[in-house]
């Protein structure tokens, strides 16, 4: 993956329901691929490769660009590297 790639993370669901249709609370973050550790790279690649469905009220949606294509995957909080989770900020839109 290119060093210029950024991983975007969005918190979905939860008690206050950020990122729900019609909602004004957004919980998002992003981290440059180059800023992540090799272990984080492996964890993220595994999430995108397996693309297992998530059936939970609270989860994260990860997005990245690969070869000009946008890829998105949903993951449970315990599956996401802490460096990504720590980048999430709450905004009102």
NORURFEN-V858541 format. One line per field, one symbol per residue. psi: psi as a letter, one per 30 degrees, with the letter a starting at -180 (. if undefined). burial: I if it has 9 or more other ideal C-beta (glycine too) atoms within 8 Angstrom, else O. Layout:
psi=???
burial=???
//
This chain:
psi=kkffkkkkkkkkaaefhlhlkflfkkjlllkkefflleeeeeeeeeeeeehkkkilfklkkkklkkhgkkkkkkkleffkkeeeeffkkklk.
burial=OOOOIIIIIIIIIIOOIIIOOOIOIIIIIIIIIOOIOOOIIOIIIOIIOOOOOOOOOOIIIIIIOOOOOOIOIIIIIOOIIOIIIOIIOOOOO
//
